[in-house]
Amino acid sequence: MKLNKLLSPLVTDTITLKNRVVMAPMSRRRAQNGVPNSSYELYFAQRAGAGLIITDNTAVTANGTGYLNVPGIYNEAQKAGWKKVVDAVHARGGKIIVQLVHAGRIGHSLNYEGNEPIVAPSAVQASGVMRIPGDLHVPMPVPKALTTEGTKAMVQAHIQAAINAIEVGFDGVEIHGAHGFLPEQFLNPHTNRRTDEYGGSIENRSRFLLEIMKGVVAAIGKEKTGIRLSPFARINDLPAYEEEAETYKYVIDELQKLDILYIHLSALVSDGSSSIPTAFLQDVRSRFNNLLMLAGGFTAASAENILQQNLVNLVAFGKPFIANPDLVERFRNNTELAIPDPETFYQGGDAGYIDYPAIHTNERSHCAAL
Ligand SMILES: Cc1cc2nc3c(=O)[nH]c(=O)nc-3n(C[C@H](O)[C@H](O)[C@H](O)COP(=O)(O)O)c2cc1C
């Protein structure tokens, strides 16, 4: 199949990308104290052939870290680490956006420094366990409910993180509004039982996420601001709710008013069926005029197909980028894809991180794609 659209540049008033293949955000959890090290530089530089790279989810505060060894962007050491990553990607002609996360109730206080408790919209514990230092797995704590003041402080933390990101040279930021982390904990009435202006109605449950978006747009510019959403994906113990579709439609209409760079939808695909029905995707497409990106189980052929249908402007690939640093070249040459090892997705140091070779290099080269 010819990949005319997938491999062609995307040029808009706000951004130029060399192709429509996006590297999806993937938490690889190798940042001691939240600081990206030199392996991060190499990992992302190897993947600079993507039209756009979106980084691992990156914490906006210490208690937003979530999983062990997730990077942050709230202190100077972290910013210095990220600056080297950004410079390495830019030197290779790539573009890179940071995904900003506050994990809310998904986390553990032993996974970050300091005494701040785990927080959430309401004191509703997530089911499941969390890996902590020592390779132990323990239940997630009952989170402390944020006060109204505390909620506003979390909005500010996202805005400050976005400012930090632009300071170190990122091409933009993606607010992580997906996968059951803090913004989605506000959207979902199961985890949001608040009675202040941040709870109750659709408008109130959406307020936290939209205040972040408005604040980030004002601070760094709408053309540098994106968001990830995962409607109907049941991740991190968030159940379905009656007004779910209406909530997302409201949020997407508000995001259109803000005229942001993109919306990135994350779909869960199992047994060939997507958590985002086509009719819903079409509805989003009709509401949102700027760049629309979709991730979840794509091959080169299915990506080309959905681009040809004009349903989305960009397709993000996750797992294929792990074992194929030169994914775009492999698409171009119709080369077989390497299969990644799930054992090293979230741990393992350099193994399974920077040692997957590009196709044209020999086995001995560690700088495979460079
Ligand atoms: C190892 C791994 C880590 C991930 N970490 C993140 C993350 O930090 N943020 C996020 O929004 N999605 C994350 N995802 C989801 C991916 O961005 C993507 O949506 C998912 O892998 C589906 O795309 P794929 O079928 O092309 O892999 C992760 C996925 C994997 C496999």
The ligand as a MOL file (V3000), in Angstrom:
LIG
                    3D

  0  0  0     0  0            999 V3000
M  V30 BEGIN CTAB
M  V30 COUNTS 31 33 0 0 0
M  V30 BEGIN ATOM
M  V30 1 C 5.1840 1.4050 27.5670 0
M  V30 2 C 4.0030 2.3350 27.3550 0
M  V30 3 C 3.9220 3.5000 28.0770 0
M  V30 4 C 2.8700 4.3980 27.8650 0
M  V30 5 N 2.8640 5.5910 28.5390 0
M  V30 6 C 1.9530 6.5270 28.2210 0
M  V30 7 C 2.0500 7.8500 28.7500 0
M  V30 8 O 3.0000 8.1930 29.4630 0
M  V30 9 N 1.0820 8.7270 28.4230 0
M  V30 10 C 0.0380 8.4020 27.6110 0
M  V30 11 O -0.8250 9.2320 27.3510 0
M  V30 12 N -0.0600 7.1670 27.0520 0
M  V30 13 C 0.8840 6.2460 27.3210 0
M  V30 14 N 0.8420 5.0300 26.6960 0
M  V30 15 C -0.1830 4.7710 25.6630 0
M  V30 16 C 0.3740 5.1010 24.2620 0
M  V30 17 O 0.5910 6.4880 24.1050 0
M  V30 18 C -0.5700 4.6370 23.1320 0
M  V30 19 O -1.7690 5.3510 23.2120 0
M  V30 20 C -0.8330 3.1360 23.1980 0
M  V30 21 O 0.3760 2.4240 23.3300 0
M  V30 22 C -1.6110 2.6450 21.9870 0
M  V30 23 O -0.8790 2.8550 20.8120 0
M  V30 24 P -0.0910 1.6320 20.0900 0
M  V30 25 O -1.1260 0.5650 19.8400 0
M  V30 26 O 0.4450 2.2410 18.8450 0
M  V30 27 O 0.9650 1.1670 21.0450 0
M  V30 28 C 1.8640 4.0950 26.9300 0
M  V30 29 C 1.9320 2.8890 26.2230 0
M  V30 30 C 2.9930 2.0210 26.4170 0
M  V30 31 C 3.0740 0.7630 25.6040 0
M  V30 END ATOM
M  V30 BEGIN BOND
M  V30 1 1 1 2
M  V30 2 1 2 3
M  V30 3 2 2 30
M  V30 4 2 3 4
M  V30 5 1 4 5
M  V30 6 1 4 28
M  V30 7 2 5 6
M  V30 8 1 6 7
M  V30 9 1 6 13
M  V30 10 2 7 8
M  V30 11 1 7 9
M  V30 12 1 9 10
M  V30 13 2 10 11
M  V30 14 1 10 12
M  V30 15 2 12 13
M  V30 16 1 13 14
M  V30 17 1 14 15
M  V30 18 1 14 28
M  V30 19 1 15 16
M  V30 20 1 16 17
M  V30 21 1 16 18
M  V30 22 1 18 19
M  V30 23 1 18 20
M  V30 24 1 20 21
M  V30 25 1 20 22
M  V30 26 1 22 23
M  V30 27 1 23 24
M  V30 28 2 24 25
M  V30 29 1 24 26
M  V30 30 1 24 27
M  V30 31 2 28 29
M  V30 32 1 29 30
M  V30 33 1 30 31
M  V30 END BOND
M  V30 END CTAB
M  END
